[in-house]
Amino acid sequence: MFAGTLPEPPRPTICPRSDEVGLFYRSQYNTVIGDPECGKTLLTDHATVVELLAGGRVLRLDLDHNGPQSTGYRLADMGADPALLGDPNRFVYIEPEDRTDLFEVVEHMKAWRPTLIVLDSIGELLPMFGHSSNSADDFTVCHSAVIKPLVRTGACVIGIDHLSKGSDSRAYGAGGTMAKKRAIGGTSIRVTVDVPFTPGKGGSAYLAINKDRHGGLRAQSPVGDKEPPAGKFVLWPHSEPGSSGTIRAMVKAPMKDERNPAEAAPSEDIAAVAGLEPPPSSANDTQKRLKWRADRARIAFKAWKLSPKEEDRL
């Protein structure tokens, strides 16, 4: 490798932003995480349409039972050519009934060679095997049986997952065992609703980098936050004559100095930290003295540390 054949580091190319930097990596397992109705599936719909228009082959593995009609119409509304959606050489939608069906799909993909696979959702994958989302061993079994073989086809695999219910766990990532996050070989994108998505009216969601194993997306995004902004996913209606679909979507690249809104502390929280005597020495110290949640204390303490002090203003 070091004699001149060392390959370039992996770069994210799937679902490009407005600056042509992709959100996801090929030949890797990526995830999209967030609360219900925040835009997770819509973001993967956009990625599907873009990949089809670029000549790719897409598998939609629907474990959440969204249904072919709902999925097909959303993709067509976003501008996917119905002829491509009906071409089994370019697009395959499968709603497996059980793990036997799932194993057949995994085996078939070795020959079909997709370029993008959307697995919706990880929360339904483990119960199909009779396994628990809270067990690292159970997730590892499912990962080895399904996710890893799909990644080996060379496709960009995107798993959709939900956040934990506990506030501290939500700050870490998807619900269930930490083995889920360790298994990610590409990116994990956290989706947070900005303007609720409404049929016929569109909507928007903030995207943040929860994990980026290779650093290719993080290197092209703002710095300063624990989860830096990856962009904003925007959906809006359109009625351009002669164009396909009724809605348009894009991922707007973040500005150079943009911050993650979820990590911006309210002014009253910063004032509360500033009012502590003696000043807090850490986020943990802040949490204990103000009796706040860990994530709230961490964000407020960081903002207080970065804010100009009174003596600096004089």
Backbone bond lengths (Angstrom), bond angles and torsions (degrees), N, CA, C in turn:
res aa  C-N    CA-C-N  psi(-1)  N-CA   C-N-CA  omega(-1)  CA-C   N-CA-C  phi
1 M - - - 1.466 - - 1.521 111.55 -
2 F 1.334 116.61 -45.29 1.463 119.90 -176.58 1.523 112.74 -82.08
3 A 1.345 116.53 1.43 1.462 120.63 174.48 1.522 110.99 -86.80
4 G 1.309 115.91 7.10 1.465 119.02 176.70 1.508 114.68 122.68
5 T 1.337 117.82 3.54 1.465 120.12 -178.89 1.522 112.39 -113.16
6 L 1.324 116.59 15.05 1.462 120.31 179.09 1.526 109.62 -66.95
7 P 1.314 118.12 121.52 1.465 119.47 -177.76 1.516 111.87 -72.20
8 E 1.321 115.17 159.94 1.457 120.83 176.12 1.533 109.16 -67.57
9 P 1.336 117.72 149.89 1.470 119.56 176.34 1.529 110.26 -59.86
10 P 1.327 117.37 147.73 1.470 119.61 178.85 1.525 111.53 -58.38
11 R 1.329 116.12 143.10 1.462 122.14 177.51 1.523 108.79 -122.34
12 P 1.335 118.06 140.53 1.463 119.92 176.63 1.530 110.39 -74.25
13 T 1.318 116.93 125.21 1.469 120.98 -177.39 1.523 113.55 -126.09
14 I 1.323 117.63 -14.31 1.464 121.09 -176.60 1.523 110.37 -85.39
15 C 1.335 116.71 138.06 1.461 124.10 -178.53 1.529 110.44 59.00
16 P 1.339 117.31 65.78 1.471 120.25 -176.66 1.525 113.05 -66.85
17 R 1.340 114.92 146.19 1.452 121.85 173.93 1.529 108.63 -78.89
18 S 1.311 116.42 -176.19 1.464 121.07 179.26 1.527 112.40 -66.34
19 D 1.355 117.70 -16.45 1.467 121.04 176.99 1.523 112.02 -99.46
20 E 1.359 116.45 12.16 1.471 124.13 176.89 1.525 113.38 74.12
21 V 1.318 119.50 6.47 1.465 122.00 173.60 1.527 108.05 -85.61
22 G 1.331 117.16 126.28 1.462 120.55 -177.73 1.522 112.55 -78.01
23 L 1.334 115.28 161.11 1.461 120.95 176.98 1.523 112.20 -90.47
24 F 1.346 116.76 -28.00 1.461 120.92 -171.37 1.529 111.50 -128.21
25 Y 1.338 115.04 159.81 1.458 122.24 -177.67 1.534 111.39 -103.94
26 R 1.323 115.87 141.56 1.462 120.83 169.78 1.535 109.30 -73.38
27 S 1.331 114.81 155.59 1.468 122.05 178.00 1.526 112.05 57.49
28 Q 1.343 116.08 28.55 1.460 121.01 178.95 1.528 109.41 -140.91
29 Y 1.330 114.17 158.91 1.461 120.71 173.05 1.522 108.37 -92.61
30 N 1.331 116.68 118.97 1.459 124.34 179.60 1.536 108.53 -116.86
31 T 1.309 117.09 161.00 1.465 119.41 176.05 1.522 111.22 -136.04
32 V 1.331 114.02 156.29 1.463 123.23 171.01 1.518 105.68 -122.47
33 I 1.341 117.48 123.22 1.458 120.85 -175.55 1.527 110.06 -123.32
34 G 1.325 115.83 151.97 1.461 119.87 178.83 1.513 111.15 165.98
35 D 1.322 115.41 176.52 1.457 122.18 178.36 1.529 110.49 -77.06
36 P 1.347 117.53 164.85 1.464 119.95 175.93 1.528 112.07 -57.32
37 E 1.334 116.37 141.51 1.470 124.78 175.53 1.534 113.04 62.44
38 C 1.342 116.55 26.91 1.464 118.91 177.23 1.524 111.86 -90.79
39 G 1.343 117.52 -11.61 1.466 120.77 179.39 1.515 114.31 114.26
40 K 1.331 118.47 11.03 1.470 121.62 -177.63 1.535 110.98 -59.69
41 T 1.329 116.95 -52.98 1.459 120.46 -178.26 1.521 111.00 -66.70
42 L 1.331 117.37 -37.42 1.466 120.56 178.82 1.528 110.84 -62.70
43 L 1.334 117.11 -36.93 1.459 120.03 177.79 1.528 110.52 -64.27
44 T 1.340 117.17 -41.61 1.470 119.34 178.29 1.528 111.28 -72.07
45 D 1.343 117.44 -26.68 1.472 120.19 171.95 1.523 109.66 -61.80
46 H 1.329 115.50 -45.89 1.470 120.40 179.08 1.529 110.25 -60.79
47 A 1.341 116.22 -44.27 1.466 120.16 178.44 1.522 110.78 -60.85
48 T 1.332 117.10 -37.56 1.461 121.96 178.88 1.518 111.23 -63.91
49 V 1.329 116.73 -47.67 1.461 120.98 -178.98 1.527 110.72 -62.35
50 V 1.325 116.51 -44.87 1.464 120.31 -179.85 1.526 110.70 -61.62
51 E 1.329 116.94 -41.99 1.465 120.55 -179.23 1.521 111.87 -67.21
52 L 1.320 117.72 -39.57 1.466 120.89 177.09 1.527 110.93 -64.74
53 L 1.313 117.14 -43.14 1.462 121.06 179.43 1.523 111.56 -64.67
54 A 1.341 116.16 -25.60 1.464 120.54 179.51 1.522 112.28 -86.90
55 G 1.337 116.91 1.52 1.458 120.94 178.41 1.509 115.13 96.13
56 G 1.341 117.90 9.07 1.453 121.34 -177.90 1.519 113.55 -80.56
57 R 1.335 113.89 176.06 1.468 122.28 178.64 1.521 107.48 -120.97
58 V 1.320 116.46 126.48 1.468 120.66 -170.43 1.520 111.79 -121.57
59 L 1.328 115.38 134.22 1.463 122.92 171.63 1.518 108.65 -109.80
60 R 1.313 116.74 125.92 1.466 121.75 171.44 1.519 107.09 -106.23
61 L 1.333 115.90 111.45 1.450 122.32 -179.00 1.523 107.52 -100.94
62 D 1.330 116.23 100.15 1.459 122.07 -170.47 1.524 110.52 -96.92
63 L 1.332 116.10 95.64 1.460 121.68 176.19 1.523 111.18 -91.19
64 D 1.331 115.82 -12.17 1.466 121.92 -177.66 1.522 112.52 -90.41
65 H 1.342 115.91 -1.79 1.474 121.85 178.18 1.527 112.09 58.31
66 N 1.340 115.80 46.97 1.461 119.54 173.61 1.525 110.97 -70.05
67 G 1.329 116.37 -28.50 1.459 121.20 177.69 1.517 112.88 95.47
68 P 1.338 117.19 143.53 1.468 120.50 -178.83 1.523 113.23 -65.89
69 Q 1.335 117.63 -33.71 1.465 119.04 -179.71 1.520 111.02 -64.98
70 S 1.334 116.44 -49.05 1.461 120.73 -179.58 1.521 110.52 -60.79
71 T 1.337 116.72 -47.02 1.461 120.88 -178.66 1.523 111.10 -64.77
72 G 1.332 116.72 -47.55 1.465 121.07 -177.81 1.517 113.04 -62.02
73 Y 1.324 116.95 -43.11 1.467 119.97 -179.47 1.520 111.68 -68.62
74 R 1.347 117.82 -36.58 1.466 119.55 177.55 1.529 110.40 -63.16
75 L 1.330 116.26 -43.67 1.462 119.87 -179.22 1.529 111.18 -65.84
76 A 1.338 116.22 -40.96 1.470 119.78 178.58 1.522 110.47 -66.17
77 D 1.338 116.93 -39.23 1.468 120.38 178.35 1.524 111.15 -62.70
78 M 1.344 116.47 -30.70 1.468 120.30 -180.00 1.525 112.42 -82.68
79 G 1.315 116.59 -1.60 1.460 118.63 175.40 1.509 115.94 111.11
80 A 1.346 118.31 4.54 1.457 120.31 176.53 1.522 109.64 -69.92
81 D 1.311 117.59 135.90 1.460 122.75 178.59 1.532 108.66 -68.20
82 P 1.342 118.97 121.14 1.464 120.68 178.57 1.525 112.91 -54.73
83 A 1.329 116.85 -30.53 1.461 119.91 178.24 1.528 110.84 -64.68
84 L 1.348 117.39 -36.60 1.461 120.47 176.90 1.526 111.20 -69.72
85 L 1.334 115.92 -40.27 1.462 119.68 179.42 1.523 111.15 -64.81
86 G 1.333 116.75 -26.10 1.462 121.02 178.62 1.512 113.69 -93.37
87 D 1.340 117.49 2.27 1.463 121.98 -179.00 1.527 109.15 -96.47
88 P 1.345 119.22 110.46 1.473 121.20 -177.76 1.519 113.73 -66.85
89 N 1.332 117.45 -8.99 1.464 120.06 175.08 1.522 112.52 -86.68
90 R 1.332 116.90 -10.35 1.459 121.05 -177.18 1.530 113.20 -120.10
91 F 1.335 116.23 -33.38 1.471 118.74 -175.68 1.521 109.71 -141.45
92 V 1.336 114.88 131.12 1.465 120.68 178.43 1.528 108.73 -130.69
93 Y 1.319 115.63 126.55 1.467 121.65 174.37 1.525 107.00 -113.08
94 I 1.327 116.76 125.60 1.466 120.88 -179.14 1.518 109.31 -133.91
95 E 1.319 114.42 134.62 1.469 121.97 177.58 1.530 107.42 -119.05
96 P 1.341 117.73 83.80 1.468 120.67 -174.18 1.526 112.31 -64.09
97 E 1.316 114.58 141.32 1.470 119.94 -179.26 1.528 111.91 -82.78
98 D 1.336 116.04 -35.33 1.458 120.51 -177.59 1.518 109.09 -152.05
99 R 1.322 116.50 -176.87 1.458 119.40 -175.99 1.521 112.64 -70.70
100 T 1.344 117.46 -22.98 1.465 119.72 174.78 1.528 109.69 -64.08
101 D 1.340 116.62 -45.40 1.466 120.99 174.56 1.528 110.66 -58.32
102 L 1.322 114.73 -42.32 1.464 120.07 -176.63 1.525 110.83 -63.75
103 F 1.327 117.17 -42.70 1.460 120.80 178.85 1.528 111.37 -63.05
104 E 1.338 116.64 -36.40 1.466 120.33 177.80 1.528 110.82 -65.61
105 V 1.333 115.94 -38.88 1.465 120.28 177.56 1.527 110.14 -63.32
106 V 1.336 116.44 -47.59 1.463 121.12 -179.80 1.523 110.52 -58.03
107 E 1.317 116.76 -42.88 1.469 120.51 179.65 1.521 111.36 -65.60
108 H 1.336 116.75 -41.91 1.467 120.92 -179.50 1.523 111.83 -64.93
109 M 1.339 117.04 -33.98 1.457 120.27 -177.78 1.526 112.28 -66.01
110 K 1.337 117.54 -22.70 1.466 120.25 177.69 1.524 110.73 -62.18
111 A 1.333 116.11 -31.16 1.466 120.39 178.89 1.527 111.78 -95.48
112 W 1.339 117.01 -33.01 1.470 120.64 -176.66 1.522 111.68 -72.41
113 R 1.341 117.71 -30.45 1.466 124.97 175.15 1.525 112.95 56.48
114 P 1.319 118.25 68.02 1.468 120.67 176.52 1.522 111.22 -69.98
115 T 1.316 116.14 159.32 1.467 120.42 173.42 1.528 111.37 -102.16
116 L 1.339 116.52 -19.17 1.462 121.78 178.18 1.515 108.92 -144.32
117 I 1.334 115.68 133.85 1.469 121.76 176.26 1.516 108.11 -127.91
118 V 1.318 116.46 125.84 1.467 121.50 175.20 1.525 107.58 -108.27
119 L 1.328 115.88 119.73 1.465 122.46 -178.11 1.527 108.12 -108.47
120 D 1.315 116.19 106.22 1.467 122.68 -174.28 1.536 109.28 -120.88
121 S 1.318 119.24 102.83 1.455 126.58 5.56 1.528 109.11 -134.17
122 I 1.342 115.03 168.39 1.464 120.83 178.64 1.529 110.11 -65.11
123 G 1.338 115.72 -31.26 1.461 119.90 179.54 1.514 113.29 -63.03
124 E 1.345 118.30 -22.85 1.460 122.41 178.49 1.526 112.24 -96.80
125 L 1.344 116.64 -13.29 1.463 119.79 -178.32 1.524 111.70 -69.61
126 L 1.327 116.35 -48.00 1.465 118.93 -176.09 1.526 113.71 -64.85
127 P 1.365 119.34 -43.73 1.466 118.88 176.58 1.528 113.11 -60.24
128 M 1.334 117.88 -27.80 1.459 120.62 177.96 1.528 111.11 -62.47
129 F 1.348 115.40 -26.37 1.462 121.24 177.25 1.528 111.75 -96.91
130 G 1.341 116.33 1.20 1.452 119.79 -176.32 1.509 112.12 73.77
131 H 1.350 116.52 25.94 1.451 121.47 -175.83 1.525 111.77 -109.45
132 S 1.335 114.83 166.51 1.460 122.15 -177.59 1.518 110.97 -103.06
133 S 1.340 116.24 141.34 1.459 121.69 177.25 1.523 111.84 -70.32
134 N 1.329 116.83 -15.86 1.455 120.41 -177.41 1.520 113.02 -93.05
135 S 1.327 117.32 -2.08 1.461 121.18 -177.79 1.520 110.55 -102.19
136 A 1.332 116.48 122.56 1.457 120.21 177.76 1.525 110.84 -64.27
137 D 1.335 116.31 -39.91 1.470 119.74 -179.81 1.522 111.12 -64.93
138 D 1.337 116.84 -41.39 1.472 120.31 -179.95 1.522 110.74 -63.76
139 F 1.341 116.64 -43.57 1.462 118.50 179.75 1.518 110.73 -65.07
140 T 1.320 117.52 -39.53 1.463 121.28 -179.68 1.521 110.79 -61.19
141 V 1.336 117.34 -38.72 1.470 121.13 177.44 1.525 110.18 -62.02
142 C 1.342 117.49 -46.95 1.468 121.62 179.90 1.526 111.26 -65.93
143 H 1.310 115.88 -39.10 1.468 120.10 179.18 1.528 110.34 -62.34
144 S 1.325 116.67 -44.07 1.464 120.45 -178.97 1.524 112.20 -69.56
145 A 1.344 115.82 -32.93 1.468 119.61 -175.59 1.518 113.24 -82.52
146 V 1.348 117.54 -30.71 1.470 120.82 -172.34 1.530 112.58 -122.27
147 I 1.324 116.82 -58.70 1.460 120.14 -171.35 1.528 111.78 -67.29
148 K 1.318 117.08 -48.73 1.464 120.02 -177.03 1.534 112.30 -60.80
149 P 1.344 120.04 -45.49 1.467 119.05 177.09 1.525 113.05 -62.24
150 L 1.342 117.71 -34.55 1.465 120.03 177.64 1.526 110.90 -66.90
151 V 1.337 116.93 -39.13 1.468 120.60 177.59 1.525 110.05 -63.74
152 R 1.330 117.19 -36.21 1.461 121.16 -177.60 1.528 112.53 -67.34
153 T 1.317 118.08 -13.60 1.467 119.67 175.02 1.525 111.30 -71.70
154 G 1.334 117.03 -11.16 1.456 121.73 -177.62 1.514 113.11 96.15
155 A 1.327 116.65 -1.66 1.461 120.91 -177.21 1.520 111.66 -78.29
156 C 1.313 114.66 156.86 1.460 121.55 165.27 1.526 106.24 -81.03
157 V 1.311 117.08 115.12 1.467 121.77 -179.46 1.526 108.30 -101.37
158 I 1.331 116.78 124.00 1.468 122.13 178.93 1.520 108.47 -117.55
159 G 1.319 116.17 115.21 1.452 121.12 175.69 1.516 110.49 -98.17
160 I 1.322 116.65 132.45 1.466 121.52 177.20 1.524 108.44 -93.33
161 D 1.331 116.84 131.74 1.461 119.98 -176.68 1.526 110.04 -141.87
162 H 1.335 115.38 160.11 1.466 121.59 -178.40 1.528 110.40 -100.93
163 L 1.322 115.58 157.53 1.455 121.28 177.79 1.519 111.03 -79.45
164 S 1.328 114.78 159.69 1.458 120.22 173.81 1.521 109.87 -67.96
165 K 1.326 116.37 162.91 1.458 120.77 177.18 1.523 111.94 -85.17
166 G 1.334 117.78 -33.92 1.455 120.75 179.96 1.516 111.59 -71.98
167 S 1.341 117.55 141.93 1.461 121.45 -174.98 1.522 112.16 -62.92
168 D 1.341 117.67 -42.31 1.456 120.00 -179.55 1.522 111.01 -68.79
169 S 1.341 117.05 -38.74 1.456 120.84 179.24 1.521 111.13 -68.07
170 R 1.334 116.71 -36.82 1.468 120.76 179.56 1.524 111.05 -61.19
171 A 1.336 115.70 -34.19 1.461 119.32 179.06 1.519 111.19 -64.96
172 Y 1.341 116.35 -26.39 1.469 120.17 -179.17 1.521 110.96 -79.06
173 G 1.341 116.90 -44.29 1.460 118.70 -179.27 1.512 112.08 156.42
174 A 1.344 115.78 -142.87 1.464 121.69 -175.98 1.520 111.21 -65.18
175 G 1.338 114.83 155.67 1.446 120.45 179.50 1.515 112.41 -68.11
176 G 1.341 116.74 153.64 1.453 120.79 177.93 1.514 112.74 100.35
177 T 1.305 115.74 -160.43 1.450 122.32 -174.86 1.525 113.30 -63.96
178 M 1.333 116.48 148.85 1.462 121.73 176.95 1.525 111.72 -67.88
179 A 1.336 116.77 -14.63 1.467 120.00 177.80 1.523 111.41 -62.02
180 K 1.339 116.62 -24.35 1.469 120.01 177.49 1.519 111.10 -59.88
181 K 1.326 116.08 -45.54 1.466 119.91 -177.31 1.518 111.18 -72.92
182 R 1.334 116.70 -36.75 1.461 119.64 179.69 1.526 111.53 -62.96
183 A 1.337 117.15 -29.40 1.464 120.91 -175.88 1.524 113.22 -77.17
184 I 1.330 117.42 -12.36 1.467 120.81 -176.76 1.521 109.75 -72.05
185 G 1.331 116.04 121.97 1.457 120.56 179.94 1.514 112.47 -100.68
186 G 1.327 117.68 -8.36 1.460 122.69 -179.92 1.508 110.58 -118.22
187 T 1.333 116.42 -114.13 1.461 120.84 179.91 1.523 110.95 -118.55
188 S 1.308 114.07 155.31 1.460 121.77 167.42 1.524 106.17 -120.89
189 I 1.330 116.42 118.11 1.460 121.93 -176.08 1.528 109.36 -107.22
190 R 1.328 115.37 120.88 1.466 119.95 176.95 1.531 108.62 -87.12
191 V 1.329 116.39 129.46 1.465 122.74 -178.93 1.522 108.97 -109.81
192 T 1.332 116.24 125.59 1.470 121.87 179.44 1.524 108.41 -128.56
193 V 1.311 116.68 126.00 1.457 120.30 -174.75 1.529 110.95 -64.54
194 D 1.319 115.48 139.21 1.466 123.18 174.16 1.521 108.22 -106.07
195 V 1.327 116.65 -69.22 1.462 123.13 172.00 1.528 106.95 -109.43
196 P 1.345 118.31 120.32 1.468 120.00 -176.87 1.531 112.53 -51.98
197 F 1.329 115.61 139.28 1.461 121.12 -179.79 1.528 109.48 -77.15
198 T 1.338 115.00 123.32 1.458 122.04 -176.98 1.522 109.08 -126.77
199 P 1.351 118.40 130.15 1.462 120.39 179.02 1.530 111.38 -54.58
200 G 1.315 115.45 130.82 1.459 120.90 179.22 1.511 115.09 83.55
201 K 1.347 117.55 -10.94 1.468 120.48 -177.51 1.523 113.34 -123.11
202 G 1.316 117.81 -15.93 1.455 120.63 179.49 1.511 113.09 84.80
203 G 1.337 116.39 -155.38 1.458 122.74 -178.23 1.514 109.25 162.26
204 S 1.328 117.00 -175.33 1.455 120.07 -179.79 1.526 109.82 -154.49
205 A 1.335 114.79 159.63 1.462 120.80 179.54 1.525 109.94 -147.66
206 Y 1.330 115.18 143.31 1.457 120.57 175.24 1.528 109.24 -79.91
207 L 1.325 116.49 140.70 1.457 122.50 176.63 1.526 108.38 -114.67
208 A 1.331 116.82 132.72 1.459 121.10 179.50 1.526 109.25 -131.67
209 I 1.328 116.40 151.93 1.462 121.84 -177.88 1.523 109.16 -87.98
210 N 1.319 115.64 103.96 1.458 121.24 177.17 1.529 110.83 -80.52
211 K 1.344 115.97 -33.30 1.469 121.78 175.76 1.520 108.52 -156.42
212 D 1.319 116.44 143.77 1.464 122.80 174.69 1.522 106.78 -146.92
213 R 1.331 116.27 93.17 1.462 120.53 -171.92 1.529 112.39 -59.04
214 H 1.331 117.17 -39.76 1.461 120.74 -175.09 1.532 112.94 -94.90
215 G 1.328 117.35 -12.53 1.455 120.49 174.81 1.513 115.78 78.84
216 G 1.341 117.39 4.39 1.455 119.67 -177.57 1.512 114.17 -68.02
217 L 1.321 117.02 -36.85 1.473 120.79 177.91 1.521 110.54 -78.86
218 R 1.311 116.31 -41.07 1.471 120.82 -179.87 1.530 110.92 -60.81
219 A 1.338 116.29 -36.69 1.470 120.40 -179.12 1.523 112.04 -66.43
220 Q 1.337 117.29 -21.96 1.461 121.83 -178.83 1.521 111.99 -106.82
221 S 1.339 116.67 19.78 1.465 122.32 -178.23 1.523 109.57 -128.41
222 P 1.350 117.46 163.74 1.467 120.24 -179.08 1.524 112.08 -60.46
223 V 1.319 116.09 158.12 1.461 121.91 178.90 1.527 109.39 -112.98
224 G 1.337 115.54 165.54 1.456 120.27 175.38 1.507 114.54 116.61
225 D 1.335 117.44 -23.39 1.460 120.75 179.86 1.525 110.59 -105.95
226 K 1.315 115.57 153.69 1.464 120.09 174.17 1.522 109.77 -61.34
227 E 1.332 116.75 -42.82 1.459 122.71 174.15 1.530 107.29 -118.14
228 P 1.323 118.09 89.21 1.464 120.41 -176.31 1.515 112.53 -65.61
229 P 1.327 117.43 152.16 1.470 120.18 179.44 1.522 111.51 -65.89
230 A 1.335 115.28 134.67 1.463 121.17 176.29 1.519 110.85 -99.08
231 G 1.327 117.19 -8.97 1.458 121.51 -179.56 1.510 110.96 139.41
232 K 1.306 115.59 -170.79 1.465 121.33 176.70 1.526 108.57 -130.23
233 F 1.336 115.27 128.54 1.461 121.69 177.40 1.525 108.13 -88.54
234 V 1.322 116.41 122.95 1.465 121.80 -175.22 1.519 109.87 -124.60
235 L 1.322 115.02 135.38 1.461 122.64 178.60 1.518 107.86 -127.23
236 W 1.343 117.48 130.58 1.465 119.58 -179.33 1.527 110.11 -145.27
237 P 1.345 117.22 151.63 1.475 120.67 179.04 1.517 111.06 -75.95
238 H 1.323 116.19 153.70 1.463 119.68 176.60 1.528 108.50 -149.79
239 S 1.304 115.84 158.68 1.473 121.28 -179.87 1.526 109.33 -142.21
240 E 1.340 115.59 49.43 1.455 120.11 -179.54 1.528 109.56 -74.05
241 P 1.332 117.84 127.67 1.467 120.58 -179.23 1.527 111.17 -60.61
242 G 1.330 115.62 133.56 1.451 121.07 175.55 1.512 115.41 81.07
243 S 1.323 118.91 -2.48 1.459 120.87 179.92 1.517 110.26 -97.91
244 S 1.336 116.07 153.37 1.457 121.00 -178.57 1.522 110.51 -84.03
245 G 1.331 115.85 153.01 1.455 120.80 177.74 1.515 113.15 78.70
246 T 1.311 115.07 166.38 1.460 121.50 -179.11 1.524 112.72 -118.73
247 I 1.332 117.00 -7.01 1.460 120.64 178.38 1.521 108.75 -134.08
248 R 1.310 115.30 156.27 1.453 121.32 178.13 1.531 109.00 -124.11
249 A 1.325 114.93 151.65 1.463 120.23 -179.20 1.510 109.62 -138.81
250 M 1.321 115.66 151.10 1.456 120.81 174.14 1.519 109.07 -159.19
251 V 1.326 115.20 159.60 1.457 121.44 172.26 1.521 106.76 -109.25
252 K 1.319 116.53 109.98 1.465 121.42 179.52 1.525 109.28 -77.58
253 A 1.324 116.56 129.00 1.462 120.66 177.07 1.526 109.86 -66.33
254 P 1.328 118.27 144.76 1.474 120.20 179.60 1.523 111.46 -73.45
255 M 1.322 115.94 153.67 1.457 121.47 173.72 1.536 108.69 -70.37
256 K 1.322 116.12 158.78 1.458 121.16 -174.25 1.520 112.50 -58.02
257 D 1.337 117.15 -39.27 1.467 121.08 -176.91 1.528 112.67 -103.86
258 E 1.327 117.19 17.69 1.474 120.82 -177.03 1.514 110.55 -68.94
259 R 1.322 116.08 145.80 1.457 122.28 178.59 1.521 110.01 -114.10
260 N 1.319 114.88 155.97 1.451 121.67 174.81 1.533 107.81 -74.44
261 P 1.353 118.21 116.43 1.475 119.64 -177.45 1.522 113.20 -56.91
262 A 1.333 116.55 -30.14 1.464 119.79 -178.70 1.519 111.97 -70.36
263 E 1.331 117.36 -16.36 1.457 120.91 -178.89 1.527 112.38 -107.67
264 A 1.320 116.43 12.35 1.465 120.98 177.18 1.534 108.49 -93.29
265 A 1.316 116.84 118.64 1.463 120.81 -176.30 1.527 111.15 -80.05
266 P 1.348 118.73 139.57 1.465 121.30 174.17 1.526 110.46 -62.02
267 S 1.320 117.00 150.38 1.468 121.08 -177.86 1.527 112.02 -59.91
268 E 1.358 116.55 -34.30 1.460 118.53 -179.73 1.530 112.26 -68.60
269 D 1.353 116.55 -30.32 1.463 119.42 176.84 1.526 110.39 -70.21
270 I 1.327 116.15 -40.87 1.466 120.21 178.21 1.522 110.07 -62.78
271 A 1.349 116.03 -40.52 1.464 120.71 179.56 1.521 110.83 -64.95
272 A 1.342 116.87 -36.31 1.463 120.33 179.99 1.528 110.65 -66.00
273 V 1.325 116.33 -40.40 1.465 120.15 178.03 1.531 109.75 -67.20
274 A 1.331 116.16 -42.06 1.465 120.80 -179.41 1.525 111.80 -63.67
275 G 1.341 116.77 -26.35 1.455 120.92 -177.88 1.515 114.46 -82.73
276 L 1.318 118.31 -4.94 1.465 120.81 179.92 1.529 110.82 -72.81
277 E 1.321 115.74 135.70 1.464 122.23 176.41 1.525 109.13 -129.23
278 P 1.306 117.27 122.60 1.461 128.02 -4.58 1.524 110.98 -69.56
279 P 1.336 118.05 164.03 1.458 120.21 179.76 1.526 111.36 -56.43
280 P 1.316 117.81 146.11 1.473 120.75 -179.01 1.533 110.60 -66.21
281 S 1.315 115.15 147.88 1.462 120.53 -178.87 1.523 112.81 -95.23
282 S 1.344 117.18 -16.21 1.459 120.90 -177.08 1.521 109.55 -162.49
283 A 1.336 115.29 172.86 1.465 119.74 175.92 1.524 110.43 -66.23
284 N 1.337 117.17 -36.00 1.463 120.43 178.04 1.522 111.13 -64.53
285 D 1.336 116.01 -40.25 1.467 120.64 177.33 1.525 109.81 -62.64
286 T 1.348 115.93 -42.37 1.469 120.94 178.36 1.523 110.67 -61.39
287 Q 1.319 116.42 -44.67 1.470 121.10 -178.74 1.523 111.42 -60.74
288 K 1.326 116.83 -44.39 1.458 120.45 -176.90 1.528 111.39 -67.64
289 R 1.329 116.84 -40.42 1.465 120.17 -174.33 1.517 112.70 -78.80
290 L 1.336 117.30 -31.40 1.464 119.88 178.86 1.517 112.93 -98.26
291 K 1.362 115.63 -7.53 1.467 121.33 178.82 1.535 111.38 57.75
292 W 1.329 115.51 45.84 1.459 122.64 178.48 1.520 110.64 -101.57
293 R 1.332 115.25 170.50 1.455 120.55 170.52 1.533 108.98 -67.25
294 A 1.310 116.47 156.31 1.465 120.63 -176.65 1.521 111.91 -62.05
295 D 1.346 117.19 -42.38 1.465 119.19 -177.17 1.528 111.26 -68.60
296 R 1.341 116.83 -38.47 1.468 119.88 178.69 1.521 110.60 -64.79
297 A 1.338 116.64 -43.45 1.464 120.37 -179.89 1.523 111.13 -65.20
298 R 1.318 116.76 -40.47 1.470 120.38 -178.70 1.519 111.15 -62.92
299 I 1.346 116.65 -45.51 1.462 121.08 -177.70 1.532 110.71 -66.80
300 A 1.346 116.74 -43.55 1.466 120.32 -178.49 1.527 111.19 -67.94
301 F 1.339 116.95 -40.98 1.465 120.13 179.83 1.528 110.48 -63.98
302 K 1.335 116.77 -42.67 1.463 120.46 179.57 1.529 110.76 -63.22
303 A 1.348 116.70 -43.73 1.463 120.16 179.56 1.525 111.07 -64.17
304 W 1.344 116.86 -39.32 1.466 120.66 178.54 1.527 110.75 -64.50
305 K 1.333 117.20 -40.33 1.461 121.60 179.40 1.526 111.71 -63.34
306 L 1.344 116.10 -35.60 1.462 120.91 -176.99 1.523 112.57 -85.16
307 S 1.350 117.28 -16.85 1.468 119.78 -177.60 1.509 110.52 -78.04
308 P 1.358 116.42 148.62 1.474 118.85 179.27 1.525 110.80 -66.30
309 K 1.321 116.69 134.91 1.464 121.69 -179.76 1.525 110.49 -82.79
310 E 1.336 115.74 161.45 1.457 121.55 -176.43 1.531 112.04 -58.38
311 E 1.343 115.81 -39.61 1.461 119.14 -177.86 1.549 111.08 -67.73
312 D 1.356 115.72 -25.28 1.452 119.33 179.13 1.520 111.44 -76.45
313 R 1.348 116.63 -23.65 1.464 120.31 -179.16 1.532 111.56 -79.87
314 L 1.348 116.58 -23.16 1.468 121.11 -174.93 1.527 111.70 -79.47
